[in-house]
Amino acid sequence: MRILILFVCLFLSGCASTFSAISTADVISTFITGKSSTDNVVSVVANKDCAVFRLFKGEAICIKTQIDILMEMDCDIYSWDMQDKPYCRQQNN
């Protein structure tokens, strides 16, 4: 039944323009921030770094922000590994 309603709505000109505006907003948001508008709204509400695509990778949708992780680590020098995970680097003397 939901699919039928969706198809009927898509064929109505008012709904088609609404979906087009939402799609355009998502494309612009993804281009600028690397996240969809949904990801950005969820991130603001949860006060975490959220991305729905992580669900498909078997990961949690929301994670701590990089700033929170770095503040908890309290390193003198930070580095990132190949998986983009931060770690404390030893200082070369």
N, C-alpha and C positions, 0 to 999 in steps of 0.2 A: 504494500500500500504506500509506503514512504517513497519508493522508487517512482511509482505512478505520479505522486504529487510533485516530485522533483522534475520529472519530464514535462508535466503540464506547466509548471512554473517557468522552466527554461524556454518554453515556446511562447510565453507571454512577453511582450516587448518590455514591460516595466521590470520584470524579474531578470531578464537577460541583461539589461543595462546595469542592474545592481550587481549581478555576478561579474560582469566585465569590470566594474569599478573596484570590486574586491580583489579580483585577479591582478589588476593593474597596481593596486596598493601593495599586494604581496610581492610582486616582481620588483617594485621600487624598494620596498623594505629589505628584501633579500639582497638586492644589489648593494645597498648602502650599509646594512648592518650584518649581513651574512645570515640573518634569521628572518623567518616569515613574521607577519604581523601577529599571528597567534603566539609564536614563540616569544616575541617581545612583550606582549600583554601578560602572558603567564610568568615570565621572568620578573616583571615589575611587581606583580601580585605576590609571588613567592619569595621575592628578594633573593633569588638565586639565578644561576645561569641555566636556562631551560631551553631545550630544543627537542621537538617531537620526533625528529629523525633518529634520535638515540634509541627510542623504543624499538625500532627495526634492527638496530645493532645489538639488542639484548642488554642495553645499558639503562640506567635510571634516566628519566626525562630531565630531571633537575639535579644539578650538582652545585657545590659551593663555587662562588666566583673565584677567579684567579687571585684577586686581591686578598680574599679571606684566607686562601691556602697559603699564600706567601707570608701574610702576617702571622699565621700560626707557626710557620717554619722558623721565622726569625733568624735568617742567615745573614752573613756578611756579604757573600757572593752567591747569586742564584744562577743556575743553568737549567736547560731543558733537555730531556732525552729525546730519542727518536719518536716516541709516542706522545710528545709534547707535554710530558709530566715534569714539573719542576723538582729540583733537588738542590741541596746545599753543596757548593763546590769548594774544595780546599784551596786556600790561597797559596800560590807559588812564591817562595821566598828566594 
